[in-house]
Amino acid sequence: MNFSELFKQSNQLCKVSPDGKYLATCVQYRLVVRDVSTLQILHLYTCLDQVSHMEWSSDSLFILCAMYKRGLIQVWSLEQPDWHCKIDEGSIGLVSSRWSPDGRHILNTTEFHLRVTVWSLCTKAVSYMKYPKACQKGIDFSKDGGYMALAERRDCKDYVSIFVCEDWHLLRNFETETQDLSGLEWSPNGCVLAVWDSCLEYKVLLYSLDGRLLSTYSAYEWSLGVKCVSWSPSSQFLAIGSYDEKVRILNHITWGKIAQFEHPASIDNTKAEGNFVLSVPELPHPDEICAPPIQIPVVKPDPDRANPKIGVSVLAFSSDSRYLASRNDNMATAVWVWDMQKMSLEAVLEQTAAVRCFQWDPRHPRLALCTGNSKLYLWSPRGCVSVQVPAEGGFQVQSLSWHCSGDFLILLGKDQLCLCYMDAEQEENTSCRHCENV
Amino acid sequence: MTHFKLFENNEISRMSHVMMSPSRQSNLELAYSLSTYSVIGAFCTEDNVPQCLLHINQELASLGLPVCIEASSPEGANLNAVPVLNAVYELLQIHRRDMCTLEEMEKEQMKKSSSLDLIQMTNSRLKDQLELSIREKSGLYETERQLQLKLKTLQRCLKGEKDEVQKLQSIIASRASQYSHDAKRKEREAAKLKERLSQLLIDRKDKKLAIDVLNNLGRSDGKRSQWRTTKATASHEGEMYKFLLCDYEESQKSLVLENAELKKVLQQMKKEMMHILSPCQPSSRGATADEELAESDEDEKTRDSSRDTLDQSCEHAREQLTNSIRLQWRKLRNHVEKLDNQASQVLHQMESNKDMIPFETHQDEMERMRHEVQQCKEFIHAQQQLLQQQLSTSFDDETAALLYDCYTLEEKERLKEEWRLFEEQKRNFEKERRNFTEAAIRLGREKQAFEEDRAAWFKNHFLNMTPFTNRRRCSSSDGQSSLSIISEPEIRMSVKAHKAKASTYTTFSTPKSSRSTAAPSTTDLYRTLRLIPDCSSSMHSNQVWQESSTNGDEDIRIKSKSRGLHCSDLDIFALGEDDSLT
């Protein structure tokens, strides 16, 4: 595994272009665009203020830099460095900003979620969407970029509007049966919209593209409900992580529960069905593989605080829908990997510190995770590796993201970034013992 | 009274010790005295006075009385009254004393017996009481135990309820904290809004929102943007529904394929299960019943297969299939269980490894079957993939429908093969025809050339004619002479190939005679005469023609058609080929 040198970045803003050729980084108020293969600086742009959010357009030709404090957006072109575009939201303020899937419209959410402004870079036209909802995930585009779902709140009722991204035509507007809509997400095939309620009520609703309610799912009442929702890339499964430390899997044919994954504090043979637990201690000797029964350290959350640190908050499917990685917030040092074919636990990766970030390789079934120390951990069904990031002055890996080809990783520290290149033979020659899955 | 005489000492002492009750003492004394009188009368007689006296003294001594009775006279039966009276008095005292003691003892005994009775009664009463109390105690224990149980369950319920209450309280607490958190957030936001509003009202310098672009961009897909019309909106609706329908169709297709695959697997499983069961059944007990079952299985098999070809998706057929699968599986399971039992039994009986093998073979069979099923599944999967690939590449629904039909596919293949053959044959025919035409053309050309040559030759000959040869030639012009001359070339041209008439050739020109050796072989001639079939006759004849052209005019004359007046060999040719070439 090779590591590149360290580069400066600020605000954890570092993104690879969708076509995989360029790497854009924000350093204070500058935008640096590098070539991914040579890491040479190709372009350097200067924004008017410190950049809060940076995003590539879908065709990798433009970069959006948002400065929320100033309410400004600046768009830069790669082909024409002289081209400039500045959008000023004026006194209405700016809370979030994003590209539309066609790469020619910018959607700005104003302060207090008063409205969503759609700016067209082709015609300089403006259109508005009223009453957007301020929630965990109020806007979602379908994967093919054809449709946009927007959560709205009017007269104390939740609505969902579906727009056709081609001309922002309102296709459907329907009321949802939620108390307080918390998020919505399209299925990868673009035909089903999953809508979930806030944590005060466990309710997941599934709507078809034309606005019909397909199914409702509610596992229990009164206790805190849904914490996160994730579709499998094949659209076959919908994984729901909730505050009761369980993940429930729904299938796309009957929208009924087909599996329930629990995160107990002690794993023994009967529960794990012979799976092994991997323990990755912060020591020079290679990673240990432990046999059950295993105890996982639990941190009890403060019961008086809102949004307690308990329950499954992160769910991630591998690109082939074969594996599901989950993290239970009161066992923050462990990442649980489930096998979706066998519907059972595959491995538990226990770290010495709380896992900060994990992400699946977009091509292969390989999971990279980091805990805020200077190591990078990789897991695959064949084995696991922990690699020390070679950097002078200590580089704390705080978050990571894969390149779309799965060839390298971008590791982000507090104000630095580093690229980690995977070897083609990495899978074969893992340095530690292999996990055996029975 | 006479029998009392024979009393022994023992009996007397025994009689004197008889116990009597004190109340009846006097009566008894009398009776006793009366009876004893008779006894004493029997004891001592006139004769045995001294013995009796001795005996009585002994008795008195044994009682502790020192009185000694003596006889008043040695031979008389009289006694000293004083000791006797003393003795008697002592004896009476003793007797009285004894009586008293006896009375007392009797009293005592009565008392004791009554107290004993009393005690026994109380004892039995107490025993009854004790039993009763023991029973009561056990009953109480029982009730206590039940009450303990009840208490435990109630405690458990209480604990459960407490837990429930706790949980609900915690839920309420968390909800309350969530609500308060949200409320605070909203309040903060409202405060911010108010602040911003007041700021705006104060500020008045409204920063207008604006966009400042260097130049407009083209659309990412390169098309021009369109007006939003009702047609466009309708098309959006249509597109959306199409998209949804495509997705549903795809999922339905995949489900149908999966169903078909699973059905096939089930069918195969069923067949294999039946196959496994049927040969075993005659060997097992209750063969008749099994045979019946086998027959019914056979019927089922035929029925199912016929139904399969008709309508797979019929629910009845599906049910039938699943039921038959269940039935077969149950049979198989029972059979396997039976075999297992048999195997274990035999294992217990004989401790040899022989019996492991059948089980092993069974295992192997199962493994093989599983492997087969796996292979079939993979094969089906591969087929499915190919089919899906095919489905994905077809654009038109009609062609897709056509392609679905496997019969046309087969026919198409056959047709392709036939077409190929046909094409090949056609090509060959074309080739041959071309060759023939070429040959014909060449023949025509050659013919023309020959005609010219002939004309030239005739001219030459005519000019060079001598009177002698003229006559010969003239003579040869008429048919008869030609006939006579024919004989010569006939001989020459015959298979025997007489070269004796070489002299005839010399008249023409010497080169011809030399050429006679270089004349074409008989096979060539025959070929050109079309007497010998030649598949590449055209080719060869071309060669022949070419050869002839290289060899000179004479050969041409020989081979080509002629109506010459010279050597009739040419005439023969002419005769021979007249019909074919003209």
Interface residues (C-beta under 8 A of the other chain):
Chain A: S58 D59 D82 W83 H84 C85 K86 I87 D88 E89 G90 S91 I92 G93 D102 G103 R104 E111 F112 T117 W119 L121 C122 T123 K124 V126 G146 Y147 V164 E166 D167 H169 L171 N189 G190 C191 C199 L200 S208 L209 D210 W222 S223 L224 H252 I253 P303 D304 R305 A306 N307 P308
Chain B: L168 S170 I171 A173 S174 R175 S177 Q178 Y179 S180 H181 D182 E189 K192 L193 R196 L200 D203 D206 K207 K208 L209 A210 I211 D212 V213 L214 N215 N216 L217 G218 R219 S220 D221 S225 Q226 R228 A232 T233 H236 E237 M240 Y241 F243 L244 D247 Y248 S251 L255
